[in-house]
Amino acid sequence: MERTWNNKAWFMVLPVLLLVAFSAIIPLMTVVNYSVQDTFGNNVFFWAGSEWFEEILHSDRFWEAMARNLAFSAIILIIEIPLGIFIALNMPKKGWGVPVCLVLMALPLLIPWNVVGTIWQVFGRVDIGLLGYTLRALGFDYNYVNDPFDAWITVIVMDVWHWTSLVVLLCYAGLVSIPDAYYQAAKIDGASRWAIFRYIQLPKMNRVLLIAVLLRFMDSFMIYTEPFVVTGGGPGNTTTFLSIDLVKLAIGEFNLGEAAAMSIVYFLIIMLLSWVFYTVMTAYDAEQ
């Protein structure tokens, strides 16, 4: 018996799809238009072809910012994914502690990005900030404004504090969906804590972990507000990621053609890397 599909639901969401497509296509067309032209103002444009793309791809400035982005995203994933799994495993599954832990985990996610940057900018200052003042009092030569290593540590810790909760909540959702019968069978068989995690909990979290890795990679690779507020891309260019460099190029230097080409390359790189992550993780999930 053939299944019949009711496609009337598509007509209900069609207006929203058209609105989203319109609001996305118009800016994208503008960026593409700028990427192949040059202008000296007064709305006068000159055809440049692929000149801006060639300049971007042969620019040391672009590849250095790309390397910083990749390093930052790799560090964030290495820290936040295991840490989120660990916290989710140790959260209560029943009782009054469940809503308390969920609320505490959700609090950092409710804070706007610019507020997070401002909080950590003040928090890390050595004159009035609790973190900076405490580290100085303990004998550490901490100054995220002048020291590149301290700036990186501050930005990384800030992101971990802000976004680990997302990984925790996703992993926790996967854990609570596991039936108690699995744990009872494991207890009867005398399975160790590691065996329960390896053969019961981890496979059940595969799909939510895929979502967590993709979201955290895309967010960390596109990060802008928090490091810009805290360090402004400094000291020097040590925390100047692609997003910050793109804004400097477009607004600071008013180089619209090169900035448009850079944004397109940036977008394609994010799409490509996200596709690679998705393909690798879904292939691994299929083998399990």
C-alpha positions in Angstrom: 0.0 0.0 0.0 1.5 3.3 -1.1 1.8 6.1 1.5 0.2 9.4 0.5 1.8 12.6 1.5 -0.1 15.6 2.6 1.8 18.7 1.4 -0.7 21.3 2.6 1.5 22.0 5.6 4.1 23.5 3.2 1.7 26.2 2.2 1.4 27.2 5.9 5.2 27.8 6.2 5.7 29.1 2.7 5.2 32.8 3.6 7.9 32.4 6.3 10.2 30.6 3.9 9.8 33.4 1.3 10.4 36.1 3.9 13.6 34.4 5.1 14.8 33.7 1.6 14.2 37.4 0.6 16.0 38.8 3.7 18.9 36.4 3.0 19.2 36.7 -0.8 19.2 40.5 -1.0 22.2 41.0 1.3 24.0 38.1 -0.3 23.4 39.6 -3.8 24.8 43.0 -2.5 27.9 41.3 -1.1 28.5 39.4 -4.4 28.0 42.7 -6.3 30.6 44.5 -4.2 33.1 41.5 -4.4 33.5 41.9 -8.2 33.6 45.7 -8.3 35.5 48.6 -6.9 34.3 52.0 -5.8 35.7 55.4 -4.8 32.4 56.6 -3.3 29.4 58.6 -4.7 27.9 55.2 -5.7 30.3 54.9 -8.7 31.5 51.4 -9.3 34.3 49.9 -11.5 34.4 46.3 -12.7 37.2 44.4 -10.9 36.3 40.8 -11.7 38.2 38.2 -9.5 40.8 40.8 -8.4 39.6 41.0 -4.8 39.4 37.2 -4.5 43.0 36.8 -5.7 44.2 39.4 -3.4 42.5 37.8 -0.4 43.8 34.3 -1.2 47.3 35.6 -1.6 47.2 37.7 1.6 49.2 36.7 4.6 46.9 38.7 6.7 43.9 36.5 5.7 45.7 33.2 6.3 47.1 34.4 9.7 43.6 35.3 10.8 42.4 31.9 9.4 45.0 30.1 11.5 44.0 31.9 14.6 40.3 31.0 13.9 41.1 27.3 13.4 43.3 27.2 16.5 40.6 28.9 18.6 37.8 26.6 17.4 40.0 23.5 17.9 40.8 24.5 21.5 37.2 25.3 22.2 36.0 21.9 20.9 38.7 20.0 22.8 37.7 21.7 26.1 33.9 22.2 25.9 32.8 18.9 24.5 34.5 16.6 27.1 33.7 19.1 29.9 30.0 19.3 28.8 29.8 15.5 28.7 31.4 15.3 32.2 29.0 17.8 33.7 26.0 16.2 32.1 26.9 12.8 33.4 27.2 14.1 37.0 23.9 16.1 37.0 21.0 14.6 38.9 18.4 12.8 36.9 15.6 12.9 39.4 14.5 15.1 42.3 14.6 18.8 43.2 18.2 19.1 41.9 17.1 18.7 38.3 15.4 22.1 37.8 18.1 23.9 39.9 20.9 22.5 37.8 19.1 23.2 34.5 18.4 26.8 35.5 22.0 27.3 36.6 23.3 25.8 33.3 21.0 28.0 31.2 21.9 31.3 32.9 25.1 31.9 30.9 23.3 31.3 27.7 20.8 34.1 28.5 23.4 36.8 28.7 23.9 38.8 25.5 27.3 38.5 23.8 28.3 42.1 24.2 27.4 41.9 27.9 29.6 38.8 28.3 32.5 40.6 26.7 32.0 43.6 29.0 31.8 41.4 32.1 35.0 39.7 31.3 36.7 42.9 30.2 36.1 44.3 33.7 36.6 41.0 35.5 40.1 40.6 34.0 41.4 44.1 34.6 44.3 44.1 37.0 43.2 47.4 38.7 39.5 46.8 39.5 38.7 43.3 38.2 38.4 40.5 40.6 40.2 38.0 38.4 43.1 40.3 37.4 43.6 41.6 40.9 43.5 38.2 42.5 46.0 36.7 40.0 48.3 39.7 40.5 48.0 39.3 44.3 49.0 35.6 44.0 52.1 36.6 42.1 51.0 35.9 38.5 52.1 38.5 35.9 48.6 38.6 34.3 47.6 41.3 31.9 45.4 40.4 29.0 45.9 43.9 27.4 49.6 43.6 26.9 50.4 39.8 27.0 49.2 37.7 24.0 49.1 34.5 26.0 47.0 36.1 28.7 44.7 37.5 26.1 44.2 34.1 24.5 43.6 32.4 27.9 41.0 35.1 28.8 39.1 34.7 25.5 39.1 30.9 25.8 38.0 30.9 29.4 35.3 33.4 28.6 33.9 31.3 25.7 34.1 28.1 27.9 32.2 29.8 30.6 29.6 31.2 28.2 28.9 28.2 25.9 29.8 25.0 27.8 26.2 25.1 29.1 24.9 24.5 25.6 26.9 21.3 25.3 25.8 20.3 28.8 22.1 20.7 28.1 22.3 18.9 24.8 24.1 15.9 26.4 21.8 15.9 29.3 18.8 15.7 27.0 20.4 12.6 25.4 21.1 11.0 28.7 17.6 11.4 30.2 16.2 9.7 27.1 17.9 6.4 27.9 15.4 3.9 29.4 16.2 2.6 33.0 16.1 -0.9 31.6 19.5 -0.4 30.0 21.1 0.5 33.4 19.4 -2.4 35.1 20.7 -4.8 32.5 24.2 -3.4 32.9 24.0 -3.7 36.7 23.0 -7.3 36.4 25.9 -8.0 34.1 28.3 -6.3 36.5 29.3 -3.6 33.9 31.8 -1.0 35.1 31.2 2.7 35.1 33.3 3.1 32.0 31.5 0.2 30.2 28.2 1.9 30.9 29.4 5.1 29.4 31.1 3.5 26.4 28.3 1.1 25.4 25.1 2.7 26.7 25.5 6.5 27.3 27.9 7.5 24.5 26.0 5.8 21.7 22.7 7.4 22.9 24.4 10.8 22.9 25.9 10.5 19.4 23.3 12.6 17.6 23.1 15.3 20.2 27.0 15.4 20.2 26.9 15.9 16.5 24.6 18.9 17.0 26.8 20.2 19.8 30.0 19.9 17.8 28.5 21.6 14.7 26.9 24.4 16.7 30.1 25.1 18.8 32.3 24.9 15.7 30.2 27.4 13.7 29.8 29.7 16.7 33.5 29.6 17.7 34.6 30.0 14.1 32.4 33.1 13.6 33.1 34.6 17.0 33.3 38.4 17.0 31.6 40.3 19.8 33.2 38.8 22.9 36.9 39.1 21.8 36.3 42.4 20.2 34.9 43.9 23.4 37.5 42.3 25.6 40.7 42.8 23.6 39.7 44.6 20.4 41.7 42.0 18.5 44.9 42.8 20.4 47.4 43.0 21.7 48.7 43.6 18.2 46.8 41.1 16.0 47.0 38.1 18.4 43.2 37.8 18.9 42.2 39.3 15.5 40.0 36.5 14.1 38.6 36.6 10.6 35.3 38.2 11.7 37.2 41.1 13.5 39.6 41.5 10.5 36.6 41.6 8.2 35.0 44.4 10.1 38.3 46.3 10.3 38.6 45.9 6.5 35.1 47.0 5.7 34.5 49.8 8.3 37.9 50.8 9.4 39.6 50.9 6.0 36.4 51.2 3.9 37.7 48.6 1.5 34.3 47.3 0.5 35.3 45.2 -2.5 38.0 43.2 -0.6 35.8 42.9 2.5 32.9 41.5 0.4 35.3 39.0 -1.3 36.6 38.0 2.1 33.1 37.5 3.6 32.2 35.2 0.7 35.4 33.1 1.2 34.7 33.1 4.9 31.2 31.9 4.3 32.3 29.1 2.0 35.0 27.9 4.4 32.4 27.7 7.2 30.0 25.7 4.9 32.8 23.4 3.8 34.2 22.7 7.3 30.7 22.2 8.7 29.9 19.7 5.9 33.1 17.8 6.6 32.2 17.7 10.3 28.7 16.4 9.6 29.9 13.8 7.0 32.6 12.4 9.3 30.4 12.2 12.4 27.4 10.8 10.6 29.6 8.1 8.9 31.0 7.2 12.4 27.5 7.1 13.8 26.4 4.7 11.0 29.2 2.3 11.8 28.2 2.0 15.4 
